[in-house]
């Protein structure tokens, strides 16, 4: 029965009944056919791309065909795609253009739900860390929009109720880039399943590449649906075009809705590999083991990455120089990694003819075949230094002669180091490991020539130690490699002979500090100068002299060094600072040539009560009608120190009648208040005062202050500019009488 139905259906379709395959199948028959035949159609329809030896990441079959059998059932495995990312297919993700489908873990295309109508072309995108590729599934045998029953197809008891609509089935098309004239060239045909005769419809082509930019690349024959390309294409500019094909009747009414037409531009090998840089630089440490990665070369090819047109292979075509081996380096043909192939013993920077090698690298596409295009770049590799040579002194013994007391560099220590100059493996560090307990020497490295500059940090003394023998060690800034050490050649002996010079006498103590009372008699003893002669191996005499005596108060015995006063010591002298007087003396020996030394004498002067006190201020003013009879507060001053100064006693002078008009009252140990006992007329008065200090014996001083009695109006004082009157009683009594006579 099943076979008969099949034959009948085929016959009806061949006769043009107008019913689609899906429309005449019973549900049972549809399920049966789909389950039995779908897989076979997919496998037969798959078109494998041309491959090459080795794995090519991505879809191994890029085009599939799938027969539609009425519907796709949820969970039904429709086809199995072939995808290999050449790394185990871990974490591969697939995305189907129609969300009603997905790819399961067994690489089967499976509906998520019952699908009653599918898109004519499905795209599957596969993505992993190692591959990124797309495959297409062409769905054939899609039904028309209006369903029909088996009864309709057999024509039992009825005629066709209506005409079916047309349905476009457009297979993907391919165009090879860089095609030559003549144009246009036919690239495919839009197939139509229709019950009407040819010529009853018009094909239309729309989209980018047709009526949109870039316009005019593709055209369609309005009668036959043949699609043509009008000029040469460039895949590197646009690698695919998505257009739409539709049909209309002659009145312009839409017959078939727009269907997708995908035109893929097939790559040609028209782009040669280009390196990211024309010149690459890399470094490798000398002594590195064989197989050490030096650097990576990377070239790019604009051709299709999924084809051999962009499958690059790298090769070293030249090495300069070619010693000690023309093949010191190897480049991984696929990755472009340059590694060493020379043994670590031969990779010795100090024995190689050069420390820089230049490689010419060629990248060839087409997986390196003879027909492939090439690109070239250079790689400059520097053999860098490691500290595999210890520095060695050029001599085992260095000698120098220096005068005692001298300073500066006494000897330059020279070394050889075979490592790379101006690196930490070459720069030398010197150290004194023996013979300098007093730290009298230091060594610095000359950065220009790597020599060790041995200098004196403390003056050498011939009498203390004439010869000095030092043991010097030299090392590098960088540590030596484990199998290299510092040997005997990395140490040297330095012999320094100290030459005697006549050294000047040395005062002790220096400075010499003594205390003396000021105003001691001239010729008094002040101090005895003491000196020693460093030249203890010689017998020499010393003579003394005054070198600096600002006030001329001192003299010294040339032979004994005894210092006496030749003038009066005055603590209040401007040459005395902070009660100290400083003088400098010189001592000269009788060596050849004579040598001198200087010493300082500091005399701390003790105070003697030799200065009488005085009163400040010397002028005071008061208003003649003042109600406050206080004239001024006066204070005492004294050049002497306590106890030869304050407290001061300030009182009126010893003149008759002063106490009738004036009064002086003590305020504190240094100041007193001057007051009037009765008003005075405007005039200037000289008031005698007596001030006495507290020294033993005390000193007194008769002094005067000028008191101006002024007329005060509106906060202004009008004082007399005439001479001052003595402030005695007769004068004070006569003043009113003179005023009356003048009237």
C-alpha positions as CSV (number, residue, x, y, z in Angstrom):
1,X,0.0,0.0,0.0
2,X,2.8,2.4,1.0
3,X,4.7,1.8,-2.2
4,X,1.6,2.4,-4.3
5,X,0.9,5.7,-2.6
6,X,4.4,6.8,-3.3
7,X,4.2,5.9,-7.0
8,X,0.9,7.7,-7.3
9,X,2.2,10.8,-5.6
10,X,5.2,10.9,-7.9
11,X,3.0,10.6,-10.9
12,X,0.6,13.3,-9.8
13,X,3.5,15.7,-9.1
14,X,5.0,14.9,-12.5
15,X,1.7,15.7,-14.2
16,X,1.4,19.0,-12.4
17,X,-1.5,18.5,-10.1
18,X,-0.5,21.6,-8.1
19,X,-0.2,19.8,-4.7
20,X,3.1,19.8,-2.9
21,X,4.9,16.8,-1.3
22,X,4.0,17.9,2.2
23,X,0.4,18.5,1.1
24,X,-0.3,14.9,0.0
25,X,1.4,13.0,2.8
26,X,-0.5,11.5,5.6
27,X,0.8,12.2,9.0
28,X,1.9,8.6,9.4
29,X,3.7,8.6,6.1
30,X,5.3,12.0,6.8
31,X,6.8,10.8,10.0
32,X,8.0,7.6,8.4
33,X,9.7,9.2,5.5
34,X,11.3,11.9,7.7
35,X,12.7,9.4,10.1
36,X,14.0,7.1,7.4
37,X,15.3,9.4,4.7
38,X,16.4,12.7,6.3
39,X,19.8,11.5,7.4
40,X,20.6,10.0,4.0
41,X,19.7,13.3,2.2
42,X,21.9,15.3,4.5
43,X,25.0,13.1,4.0
44,X,24.5,12.9,0.3
45,X,24.0,16.7,0.0
46,X,27.1,17.6,2.0
47,X,29.8,19.1,-0.1
48,X,33.2,18.8,1.5
49,X,35.7,21.7,0.9
50,X,39.0,20.7,-0.6
51,X,41.4,20.1,2.2
52,X,45.1,19.4,2.8
53,X,47.2,17.3,5.1
54,X,46.8,18.3,8.7
55,X,43.8,19.7,10.6
56,X,42.0,22.8,9.3
57,X,39.9,24.3,12.2
58,X,36.2,24.7,11.5
59,X,33.5,22.9,9.7
60,X,34.9,20.0,7.7
61,X,31.7,20.1,5.5
62,X,30.4,23.6,4.9
63,X,27.3,22.9,2.8
64,X,24.4,20.6,3.8
65,X,21.0,19.7,2.3
66,X,18.0,18.8,4.4
67,X,14.7,17.4,2.9
68,X,11.6,18.9,4.5
69,X,9.0,16.1,5.0
70,X,6.0,17.9,6.2
71,X,7.3,19.1,9.6
72,X,10.3,18.9,11.9
73,X,9.5,17.2,15.2
74,X,10.8,18.6,18.5
75,X,14.0,16.8,19.6
76,X,14.4,15.0,16.2
77,X,18.0,14.7,15.1
78,X,17.9,16.0,11.6
79,X,21.5,16.1,10.4
80,X,25.0,15.7,12.0
81,X,27.4,18.5,11.1
82,X,31.2,17.9,11.0
83,X,33.1,20.4,13.0
84,X,36.7,20.1,14.4
85,X,38.6,22.9,16.0
86,X,41.8,20.8,16.0
87,X,41.9,21.1,19.8
88,X,39.4,18.6,21.1
89,X,36.2,20.7,20.5
90,X,36.2,21.8,24.1
91,X,33.8,24.7,24.9
92,X,32.6,24.9,21.2
93,X,29.4,27.1,20.9
94,X,27.0,26.9,18.0
95,X,24.4,29.5,16.9
96,X,21.7,28.7,14.3
97,X,20.2,31.5,12.3
98,X,16.7,30.2,13.0
99,X,16.3,30.2,16.8
100,X,13.9,27.2,16.5
101,X,16.9,24.9,16.0
102,X,20.1,24.2,18.0
103,X,23.2,21.9,17.7
104,X,23.4,19.4,20.5
105,X,26.6,17.9,22.0
106,X,26.7,15.2,19.4
107,X,26.8,17.9,16.7
108,X,23.2,17.1,15.6
109,X,20.9,19.8,14.3
110,X,17.8,19.4,16.4
111,X,14.5,21.4,16.5
112,X,13.6,23.1,19.8
113,X,9.9,22.7,19.0
114,X,7.7,21.4,16.3
115,X,8.6,23.3,13.2
116,X,5.8,23.5,10.5
117,X,7.7,25.8,8.1
118,X,11.4,26.4,7.9
119,X,13.6,29.0,6.3
120,X,15.0,27.8,3.0
121,X,18.6,28.3,4.2
122,X,19.9,27.9,7.7
123,X,23.4,29.1,8.8
124,X,25.3,27.5,11.6
125,X,28.0,29.5,13.3
126,X,30.6,27.5,15.3
127,X,33.0,29.3,17.7
128,X,35.7,28.2,20.1
129,X,39.1,29.4,21.2
130,X,40.7,27.8,18.2
131,X,38.1,28.1,15.4
132,X,35.5,30.5,14.1
133,X,33.6,29.1,11.1
134,X,30.1,29.0,9.4
135,X,28.2,26.3,7.5
136,X,25.0,26.5,5.5
137,X,22.0,24.1,5.5
138,X,19.8,24.2,2.4
139,X,16.2,23.0,3.2
140,X,14.6,21.4,0.1
141,X,11.0,20.4,-0.5
142,X,9.4,23.2,1.5
143,X,5.5,23.1,1.2
144,X,3.3,25.8,-0.3
145,X,1.4,28.1,2.0
146,X,-2.0,26.3,1.5
147,X,-2.2,22.7,2.9
148,X,-4.0,20.0,0.8
149,X,-5.1,16.6,1.8
150,X,-4.5,13.2,0.1
151,X,-8.1,13.2,-1.0
152,X,-7.5,16.5,-2.8
153,X,-4.5,15.1,-4.6
154,X,-6.3,11.9,-5.6
155,X,-9.2,13.9,-6.9
156,X,-11.8,11.7,-5.3
157,X,-15.3,13.2,-5.7
158,X,-14.0,16.9,-6.1
159,X,-11.9,19.3,-8.1
160,X,-9.1,21.7,-6.9
161,X,-10.7,24.3,-4.6
162,X,-8.2,27.0,-5.5
163,X,-4.8,27.7,-7.1
164,X,-1.7,27.4,-5.0
165,X,0.7,30.3,-4.5
166,X,4.1,30.2,-6.0
167,X,7.1,29.5,-3.7
168,X,10.7,30.5,-4.5
169,X,13.5,28.2,-3.6
170,X,16.8,29.9,-4.1
171,X,20.0,28.0,-3.6
172,X,23.2,29.8,-2.4
173,X,25.4,31.0,-5.2
174,X,29.2,31.4,-5.4
175,X,31.3,33.8,-7.5
176,X,35.1,33.6,-7.7
177,X,36.8,37.0,-7.2
178,X,39.0,38.6,-9.8
179,X,37.2,37.1,-12.8
180,X,38.1,38.5,-16.2
181,X,35.9,39.8,-18.9
182,X,33.7,39.2,-20.7
183,X,30.8,40.3,-18.4
184,X,28.1,39.7,-17.5
185,X,28.6,36.1,-16.3
186,X,25.8,33.8,-15.3
187,X,26.3,32.5,-11.7
188,X,23.0,30.7,-11.0
189,X,19.2,30.5,-11.5
190,X,16.4,31.2,-9.1
191,X,14.1,28.1,-9.3
192,X,10.4,28.5,-9.1
193,X,7.8,25.8,-8.4
194,X,4.6,27.0,-10.0
195,X,1.5,25.6,-11.7
196,X,1.6,28.4,-14.2
197,X,3.5,28.5,-17.5
198,X,6.8,30.3,-17.8
199,X,6.4,33.9,-18.8
200,X,3.5,34.6,-16.4
201,X,5.8,36.4,-13.9
202,X,8.7,38.8,-13.6
203,X,11.8,38.2,-11.4
204,X,13.1,41.1,-9.3
205,X,16.5,41.3,-7.5
206,X,16.9,43.8,-4.6
207,X,19.5,44.6,-1.9
208,X,23.2,45.7,-1.6
209,X,24.9,44.8,-4.8
210,X,21.7,45.1,-6.9
211,X,19.7,48.3,-6.4
212,X,21.7,49.4,-3.4
213,X,25.3,50.3,-3.1
214,X,27.4,48.9,-4.5
215,X,24.8,49.1,-7.2
216,X,24.8,47.0,-10.4
217,X,27.1,44.2,-9.3
218,X,24.4,41.6,-9.8
219,X,21.4,41.4,-12.3
220,X,18.6,39.0,-12.8
221,X,16.9,37.9,-16.0
222,X,13.3,39.0,-15.4
223,X,11.9,36.0,-17.4
224,X,14.2,33.1,-16.4
225,X,15.5,34.2,-13.0
226,X,19.1,33.7,-14.1
227,X,21.5,35.8,-11.9
228,X,24.6,37.3,-13.4
229,X,27.6,39.2,-12.1
230,X,28.4,42.4,-14.1
231,X,32.1,43.0,-13.1
232,X,35.0,41.6,-11.2
233,X,34.6,41.2,-7.4
234,X,37.1,41.6,-4.6
235,X,36.6,39.2,-1.7
236,X,38.8,41.3,0.6
237,X,36.4,44.2,0.1
238,X,33.1,42.3,0.5
239,X,33.1,38.5,1.0
240,X,29.3,37.9,0.7
241,X,26.1,39.5,-0.4
242,X,22.6,39.0,0.9
243,X,20.0,39.9,-1.7
244,X,16.3,39.2,-2.1
245,X,14.5,37.7,-5.1
246,X,10.8,38.1,-5.6
247,X,8.3,37.7,-8.5
248,X,5.4,39.9,-9.6
249,X,2.8,39.5,-12.3
250,X,2.8,41.9,-15.2
251,X,0.6,44.3,-13.3
252,X,3.2,44.6,-10.6
253,X,1.3,42.5,-8.0
254,X,3.5,40.4,-5.8
255,X,3.3,36.7,-6.6
256,X,6.1,35.3,-4.4
257,X,7.3,37.1,-1.3
258,X,11.0,38.1,-1.3
259,X,13.3,35.2,-0.6
260,X,16.9,35.4,0.6
261,X,19.7,34.9,-2.0
262,X,23.2,34.5,-0.5
263,X,26.1,35.1,-2.9
264,X,29.5,34.1,-1.5
265,X,32.6,35.4,-3.1
266,X,35.2,32.6,-3.4
267,X,38.7,33.6,-2.5
268,X,41.7,33.6,-4.9
269,X,45.3,33.9,-3.7
270,X,45.7,37.5,-4.7
271,X,47.3,38.8,-1.5
272,X,50.8,38.0,-0.4
273,X,51.8,37.7,3.2
274,X,52.8,41.0,4.9
275,X,54.8,41.1,8.2
276,X,53.6,43.5,10.9
277,X,57.0,45.0,10.9
278,X,59.8,44.9,8.3
279,X,62.5,44.5,11.0
280,X,62.2,42.6,14.2
281,X,64.7,42.6,17.1
282,X,65.2,39.9,19.7
283,X,67.7,38.8,22.4
284,X,68.9,35.5,23.7
285,X,71.2,35.0,26.7
286,X,74.5,33.4,25.9
287,X,74.7,29.8,27.1
288,X,70.9,29.3,26.7
289,X,70.0,25.6,26.1
290,X,69.1,24.4,22.7
291,X,65.4,25.1,21.9
292,X,65.2,28.4,23.7
293,X,62.6,30.7,22.1
294,X,64.1,33.9,21.0
295,X,61.2,35.8,19.4
296,X,58.1,35.4,17.3
297,X,57.6,36.6,13.7
298,X,54.0,37.3,12.6
299,X,52.8,37.9,9.1
300,X,49.2,38.6,7.9
301,X,47.4,37.5,4.7
302,X,44.3,39.3,3.6
303,X,43.0,36.2,1.8
304,X,40.4,33.9,3.2
305,X,41.6,32.5,6.6
306,X,39.7,29.3,6.0
307,X,41.6,28.4,2.9
308,X,45.2,27.7,2.0
309,X,45.4,31.1,0.4
310,X,46.1,32.4,3.9
311,X,47.8,29.3,5.4
312,X,51.3,30.7,6.0
313,X,54.5,28.9,6.5
314,X,57.7,30.5,7.7
315,X,61.3,29.8,6.7
316,X,64.7,31.2,7.4
317,X,66.5,31.8,4.0
318,X,69.6,33.6,5.2
319,X,71.7,33.9,8.3
320,X,74.5,36.5,8.6
321,X,77.1,35.7,9.6
322,X,77.0,32.0,9.1
323,X,79.6,31.2,11.7
324,X,80.0,29.0,13.8
325,X,77.1,27.3,12.0
326,X,74.8,28.4,9.1
327,X,71.9,27.0,11.1
328,X,72.1,28.5,14.5
329,X,68.4,29.2,14.6
330,X,65.2,27.5,13.6
331,X,61.8,29.0,12.9
332,X,58.6,27.1,13.6
333,X,57.0,26.9,10.1
334,X,53.4,27.5,11.4
335,X,53.8,29.6,14.5
336,X,56.7,31.8,13.4
337,X,58.6,31.2,16.7
338,X,62.4,31.5,16.3
339,X,64.4,29.1,18.6
340,X,68.0,28.3,19.1
341,X,69.4,25.1,17.6
342,X,73.0,25.7,18.6
343,X,74.4,24.0,21.8
344,X,74.7,26.1,24.9
345,X,78.5,25.7,24.9
346,X,78.8,27.1,21.4
347,X,76.4,29.9,22.2
348,X,79.3,31.8,23.9
349,X,79.3,35.5,23.4
350,X,83.0,35.8,24.1
351,X,84.0,33.2,21.4
352,X,81.3,34.0,18.7
353,X,82.6,36.1,15.8
354,X,79.8,38.6,16.5
355,X,77.2,39.3,19.1
356,X,74.5,40.2,16.5
357,X,73.0,37.9,13.9
358,X,70.6,38.9,11.1
359,X,68.1,36.5,9.7
360,X,66.0,36.9,6.6
361,X,62.6,35.4,7.1
362,X,60.2,34.5,4.3
363,X,56.5,33.8,4.9
364,X,54.7,31.9,2.1
365,X,51.0,31.2,1.8
366,X,49.4,28.2,0.2
367,X,50.8,26.3,3.1
368,X,54.3,26.8,1.8
369,X,53.7,25.2,-1.6
370,X,55.8,26.4,-4.6
371,X,52.9,28.4,-6.0
372,X,52.4,30.4,-2.8
373,X,53.0,34.1,-2.6
374,X,55.8,35.3,-0.2
375,X,56.6,38.2,2.1
376,X,60.0,39.0,3.7
377,X,61.2,40.5,6.9
378,X,64.5,40.6,8.8
379,X,65.1,39.5,12.4
380,X,68.1,40.9,14.3
381,X,69.1,38.7,17.2
382,X,71.6,39.9,19.9
383,X,73.5,37.4,22.0
384,X,73.3,39.1,25.4
385,X,75.9,38.7,28.1
386,X,75.8,36.8,31.3
387,X,78.4,37.1,34.0
388,X,80.4,34.0,33.1
389,X,83.9,35.6,33.4
390,X,85.3,36.9,36.7
391,X,87.3,40.1,36.6
392,X,91.1,39.6,36.9
393,X,93.8,42.1,38.0
394,X,96.4,42.8,35.3
395,X,99.1,42.6,38.0
396,X,99.4,40.8,41.3
397,X,101.3,43.7,42.9
398,X,100.8,47.4,42.7
399,X,103.2,49.9,44.4
400,X,102.9,53.6,45.3
401,X,105.0,56.2,47.2
402,X,103.2,59.1,49.0
403,X,104.2,61.8,51.4
404,X,102.8,61.8,54.8
405,X,99.8,64.1,55.3
406,X,98.9,64.0,51.6
407,X,95.5,63.1,50.1
408,X,93.9,62.0,46.8
409,X,94.4,59.0,44.5
410,X,97.7,57.2,45.1
411,X,97.3,54.3,42.6
412,X,95.0,53.1,39.8
413,X,94.2,49.4,39.8
414,X,93.6,47.8,36.4
415,X,91.5,44.7,35.6
416,X,90.5,42.6,32.6
417,X,86.9,41.3,32.2
418,X,85.8,39.5,29.1
419,X,82.1,40.2,29.7
420,X,80.1,42.9,27.8
421,X,81.4,46.4,28.8
422,X,79.0,48.8,30.5
423,X,77.0,46.0,32.0
424,X,76.6,44.7,35.5
425,X,78.6,41.6,34.4
426,X,81.6,43.9,33.5
427,X,81.5,46.8,36.0
428,X,83.9,46.2,38.8
429,X,83.5,46.7,42.6
430,X,86.7,46.9,44.6
431,X,87.1,46.2,48.3
432,X,90.0,46.3,50.8
433,X,89.9,42.9,52.6
434,X,93.1,43.2,54.6
435,X,95.7,45.8,55.8
436,X,93.5,48.8,56.6
437,X,92.4,48.6,60.3
438,X,92.2,52.4,60.6
439,X,90.2,52.9,57.5
440,X,92.8,55.2,56.0
441,X,92.0,54.2,52.4
442,X,89.0,54.0,50.1
443,X,88.5,52.7,46.5
444,X,86.1,54.0,43.9
445,X,85.5,52.6,40.4
446,X,86.3,54.7,37.4
447,X,83.1,54.4,35.3
448,X,85.0,55.1,32.1
449,X,87.7,52.4,32.2
450,X,86.6,50.2,35.1
451,X,89.8,51.0,37.0
452,X,89.9,51.0,40.8
453,X,91.0,54.4,42.2
454,X,92.8,53.9,45.5
455,X,92.8,57.1,47.5
456,X,93.7,58.3,51.0
457,X,90.7,59.0,53.3
458,X,92.8,59.9,56.4
459,X,96.3,61.5,56.3
460,X,99.1,59.0,56.7
461,X,101.7,59.5,59.4
462,X,105.3,58.5,58.7
463,X,106.1,58.3,62.3
464,X,103.1,56.0,63.1
465,X,103.5,53.6,60.2
466,X,105.7,54.1,57.2
467,X,104.7,51.2,54.8
468,X,101.1,50.0,54.2
469,X,100.3,46.7,52.6
470,X,96.7,46.2,51.4
471,X,95.0,43.2,49.9
472,X,92.4,44.2,47.3
473,X,89.5,42.1,45.9
474,X,87.5,42.9,42.8
475,X,84.0,41.6,42.0
476,X,81.2,42.4,39.5
477,X,78.0,44.2,40.2
478,X,76.1,41.2,38.9
479,X,76.6,37.8,40.5
480,X,78.6,35.2,38.6
481,X,76.8,32.2,37.1
482,X,76.8,29.2,39.3
483,X,79.7,27.3,37.6
484,X,82.1,30.3,37.7
485,X,83.8,31.7,40.8
486,X,86.4,34.3,41.8
487,X,89.9,33.0,41.8
488,X,93.3,34.2,42.9
489,X,93.5,36.5,39.9
490,X,90.6,38.5,41.4
491,X,92.8,39.7,44.3
492,X,96.0,41.9,44.2
493,X,98.4,43.3,46.7
494,X,99.1,47.1,47.0
495,X,102.3,48.3,48.7
496,X,102.3,52.0,49.8
497,X,105.5,53.5,51.0
498,X,105.0,56.7,53.2
499,X,107.7,59.4,52.8
500,X,108.6,61.7,55.7
501,X,108.0,65.4,55.6
502,X,108.9,68.1,58.2
503,X,105.6,68.6,60.0
504,X,104.9,71.7,62.0
505,X,104.6,71.8,65.8
506,X,101.2,71.0,67.2
507,X,99.7,73.0,70.1
508,X,98.0,71.2,72.9
509,X,95.5,71.8,74.1
510,X,94.1,73.8,71.2
511,X,92.5,76.1,72.1
512,X,94.1,76.8,75.5
513,X,91.4,78.4,77.8
514,X,92.4,80.4,80.9
515,X,90.5,82.7,83.3
516,X,92.0,86.0,84.4
517,X,90.7,89.1,86.2
518,X,90.5,92.3,84.1
519,X,92.8,95.2,85.0
520,X,95.5,92.9,86.4
521,X,98.9,94.6,86.4
522,X,100.9,94.8,83.2
523,X,103.5,92.0,83.0
524,X,101.2,89.5,84.9
525,X,101.4,85.9,83.9
526,X,98.6,84.7,81.7
527,X,99.4,81.2,80.3
528,X,102.1,78.8,79.1
529,X,101.9,77.5,75.6
530,X,102.6,73.8,75.0
531,X,103.5,72.1,71.7
532,X,104.8,68.9,70.4
533,X,106.8,68.1,67.2
534,X,105.4,65.2,65.2
535,X,108.8,64.5,63.8
536,X,109.8,62.4,66.8
537,X,112.7,60.8,64.9
538,X,114.3,64.2,64.6
539,X,115.6,66.6,67.3
540,X,114.2,70.1,66.6
541,X,113.8,73.3,68.6
542,X,110.7,75.4,68.6
543,X,110.2,79.2,68.9
544,X,107.0,81.1,69.6
545,X,105.5,84.4,68.4
546,X,102.3,86.3,68.6
547,X,100.3,85.8,65.3
548,X,97.1,87.7,66.2
549,X,96.5,89.9,69.3
550,X,93.6,92.3,68.4
551,X,94.0,94.7,71.4
552,X,97.8,94.3,71.8
553,X,97.5,93.1,75.4
554,X,99.8,90.1,75.3
555,X,103.5,89.1,74.8
556,X,105.1,85.7,74.6
557,X,108.5,84.3,75.4
558,X,110.0,83.0,72.1
559,X,111.8,80.1,73.9
560,X,109.5,79.1,76.7
561,X,106.1,80.1,75.3
562,X,105.1,82.0,78.5
563,X,102.4,84.5,77.8
564,X,102.3,87.7,79.9
565,X,100.2,90.9,79.8
566,X,101.7,93.9,77.9
567,X,98.6,96.0,78.4
568,X,95.6,96.3,80.7
569,X,93.0,93.7,80.2
570,X,89.5,95.3,79.9
571,X,86.4,93.2,79.9
572,X,84.4,96.0,78.6
573,X,86.6,96.4,75.5
574,X,85.0,96.0,72.0
575,X,87.6,93.3,71.4
576,X,86.0,91.1,74.1
577,X,83.0,89.0,73.1
578,X,81.0,87.1,75.6
579,X,83.6,88.0,78.2
580,X,86.3,86.2,76.1
581,X,89.4,87.5,74.5
582,X,91.0,85.4,71.7
583,X,94.6,85.5,70.6
584,X,96.5,83.3,68.1
585,X,100.2,82.2,68.4
586,X,102.6,80.6,66.0
587,X,105.2,78.0,66.7
588,X,108.1,77.4,64.2
589,X,110.6,74.5,64.3
590,X,114.2,74.6,62.9
591,X,113.7,71.8,60.3
592,X,114.6,72.1,56.6
593,X,112.5,73.7,55.5
594,X,111.1,75.1,58.7
595,X,107.5,74.1,59.6
596,X,105.0,76.0,61.5
597,X,101.9,75.4,63.6
598,X,99.3,77.7,65.1
599,X,97.4,77.6,68.4
600,X,94.7,79.6,70.0
601,X,94.6,81.2,73.5
602,X,91.2,82.1,74.9
603,X,91.2,84.3,78.0
604,X,87.9,84.4,80.0
605,X,88.0,87.9,81.7
606,X,86.5,88.1,85.2
607,X,84.7,91.4,86.0
608,X,86.2,94.1,88.3
609,X,84.1,97.1,89.5
610,X,85.8,99.6,87.4
611,X,82.8,101.3,85.8
612,X,80.5,103.8,87.6
613,X,76.8,103.5,87.0
614,X,74.7,106.1,85.1
615,X,71.1,107.1,84.8
616,X,68.7,106.9,81.8
617,X,66.8,108.7,80.3
618,X,68.6,112.0,80.5
619,X,65.5,114.1,79.6
620,X,62.0,114.2,81.1
621,X,58.9,116.3,80.4
622,X,56.0,117.4,82.6
623,X,53.1,119.8,82.2
624,X,53.1,122.9,84.5
625,X,49.5,122.4,85.5
626,X,49.6,118.7,85.8
627,X,47.7,117.2,88.7
628,X,50.0,114.2,88.6
629,X,53.3,115.4,90.0
630,X,55.2,112.3,88.8
631,X,57.9,113.5,86.5
632,X,59.6,110.3,85.2
633,X,60.9,106.9,86.1
634,X,64.7,106.7,85.7
635,X,66.8,103.6,85.6
636,X,70.4,102.7,86.3
637,X,72.9,101.2,83.9
638,X,76.4,99.7,84.5
639,X,79.0,98.2,82.1
640,X,80.1,95.9,84.9
641,X,78.5,92.6,85.8
642,X,76.8,91.4,88.9
643,X,77.5,91.8,91.7
644,X,79.3,95.0,90.6
645,X,76.1,96.5,89.1
646,X,72.5,96.3,90.4
647,X,70.9,96.9,92.7
648,X,71.3,100.6,92.3
649,X,70.7,103.4,94.8
650,X,69.3,106.5,93.1
651,X,68.9,109.7,95.2
652,X,68.9,113.5,94.9
653,X,72.1,115.3,94.6
654,X,73.8,117.0,97.6
655,X,72.4,120.5,96.9
656,X,70.7,122.7,99.4
657,X,66.9,122.9,99.2
658,X,66.4,120.2,96.5
659,X,64.3,118.1,98.8
660,X,61.7,121.0,99.1
661,X,60.7,120.7,95.4
662,X,61.9,117.2,94.3
663,X,61.6,113.7,95.6
664,X,63.1,110.4,94.4
665,X,61.5,107.1,95.4
666,X,62.9,103.6,94.6
667,X,60.7,101.4,92.4
668,X,62.8,98.3,92.2
669,X,66.5,97.3,92.2
670,X,67.2,99.2,89.0
671,X,64.6,102.0,88.7
672,X,63.3,105.0,90.8
673,X,60.5,107.5,90.5
674,X,61.2,111.3,90.2
675,X,58.4,113.5,91.5
676,X,57.7,117.2,92.0
677,X,56.5,118.4,95.4
678,X,55.1,121.7,94.1
679,X,54.2,123.1,90.6
680,X,56.8,124.8,88.5
681,X,56.5,127.4,85.8
682,X,57.4,126.6,82.2
683,X,61.2,126.3,82.0
684,X,64.0,123.8,81.7
685,X,65.6,122.5,84.9
686,X,68.8,120.5,85.6
687,X,68.1,118.0,88.3
688,X,71.2,116.6,90.0
689,X,71.1,112.9,90.9
690,X,73.5,110.5,92.7
691,X,73.6,106.8,91.6
692,X,75.6,104.1,93.4
693,X,76.2,100.5,92.4
694,X,76.6,97.4,94.6
695,X,80.3,96.7,93.9
696,X,82.9,96.2,96.6
697,X,83.9,98.8,97.0
698,X,80.9,100.6,95.4
699,X,81.2,103.2,92.8
700,X,79.0,106.3,92.6
701,X,78.3,108.8,89.9
702,X,76.9,112.4,90.2
703,X,74.7,113.0,87.2
704,X,71.9,115.3,86.0
705,X,68.7,114.8,84.1
706,X,67.0,117.7,82.2
707,X,63.4,118.2,83.3
708,X,61.3,120.3,80.9
709,X,58.2,121.9,82.5
710,X,55.9,122.7,79.5
711,X,52.5,124.3,78.8
712,X,50.1,121.7,77.7
713,X,47.1,122.6,75.6
714,X,44.8,120.3,73.5
715,X,47.2,117.3,73.9
716,X,50.1,119.4,72.7
717,X,53.2,120.3,74.8
718,X,54.9,123.7,74.4
719,X,58.3,123.5,76.0
720,X,60.9,126.2,76.6
721,X,63.9,126.2,74.3
722,X,66.0,128.3,76.6
723,X,68.8,127.3,78.8
724,X,68.3,125.1,81.8
725,X,68.2,126.3,85.4
726,X,69.7,124.6,88.3
727,X,67.0,123.1,90.3
728,X,68.2,124.6,93.6
729,X,65.9,126.4,96.0
730,X,67.2,130.0,95.3
731,X,66.7,129.6,91.6
732,X,63.2,128.2,92.1
733,X,62.3,131.2,94.4
734,X,63.8,133.7,92.1
735,X,61.9,132.6,89.0
736,X,58.5,134.1,90.0
737,X,60.2,137.4,90.9
738,X,61.9,137.6,87.5
739,X,58.5,137.0,85.9
740,X,57.0,139.9,87.8
741,X,59.7,142.3,86.9
742,X,59.3,141.4,83.2
743,X,55.6,142.5,83.5
